[in-house]
Amino acid sequence: MTEGVQKRLAIAAALALLVLFVAANVHLIAVALRSQSACTTVEHVPPAKRIC
């Protein structure tokens, strides 16, 4: 394997890892924004949200 091929493979692997990292973080943010805790009432504890 030549030096040029190794360099291109290393760059491609780094870009693939970067894309995977960004995609995982976008997924976590999307899940966090979509999830909503249920409004539960507990004595002497204010609700989790003001709309409860």
C-alpha positions as CSV (number, residue, x, y, z in Angstrom):
1,M,0.0,0.0,0.0
2,T,1.5,3.3,-1.0
3,E,1.8,6.3,1.2
4,G,-0.9,8.2,-0.7
5,V,-3.4,5.4,-0.4
6,Q,-2.7,5.2,3.4
7,K,-3.2,8.9,3.7
8,R,-6.5,8.8,1.9
9,L,-7.7,5.9,4.0
10,A,-6.8,7.7,7.2
11,I,-8.6,10.8,6.1
12,A,-11.7,8.8,5.0
13,A,-11.7,7.0,8.4
14,A,-11.4,10.3,10.3
15,L,-14.3,11.8,8.3
16,A,-16.4,8.7,8.8
17,L,-15.8,8.9,12.6
18,L,-16.6,12.6,12.6
19,V,-19.9,12.0,10.7
20,L,-20.8,9.2,13.1
21,F,-20.1,11.4,16.1
22,V,-22.2,14.3,14.7
23,A,-25.0,12.0,13.8
24,A,-25.1,10.5,17.3
25,N,-25.2,13.9,18.9
26,V,-28.0,15.1,16.6
27,H,-29.9,12.0,17.4
28,L,-29.5,12.6,21.2
29,I,-30.6,16.2,20.8
30,A,-33.7,15.1,18.8
31,V,-34.7,12.5,21.3
32,A,-34.2,15.0,24.2
33,L,-36.4,17.5,22.4
34,R,-39.1,15.0,21.6
35,S,-39.3,13.4,25.0
36,Q,-41.6,15.0,27.6
37,S,-41.9,14.0,31.2
38,A,-45.3,13.1,32.3
39,C,-47.1,15.5,34.7
40,T,-47.3,13.7,38.0
41,T,-48.5,15.0,41.3
42,V,-46.6,14.4,44.4
43,E,-47.5,15.9,47.8
44,H,-45.5,19.0,48.7
45,V,-43.5,19.0,45.4
46,P,-44.1,21.5,42.6
47,P,-44.9,20.1,39.2
48,A,-42.1,19.4,36.7
49,K,-43.6,21.9,34.3
50,R,-45.5,25.0,34.7
51,I,-48.3,23.8,32.4
52,C,-49.1,20.8,34.7
